[in-house]
């Protein structure tokens, strides 16, 4: 006889469930692999020159106003 009884049905359910879990884990792994690369590229752009990067962060955080930012940027040679 074909079919394998209960074990055949349960075995197929287990294999299907494991396949689904592997698919979800693979999708999560791909997303986590893509996102840090994007963030690292943005961080490298900000930190390409440490002094200018710090100045930009201070301006973005509201620690300094636009006039101070422009003056300090000019003093740094940008």
Protein Blocks (a to p, Z undefined) as FASTA:
>chain_A
ZZjpmmlmmmmmmmmmmmmmmmmmmmmmmmmmmmmmmmmmmmmmmmmpmklmmmmmmmmn
opacfklmmmmmmmnoZZ
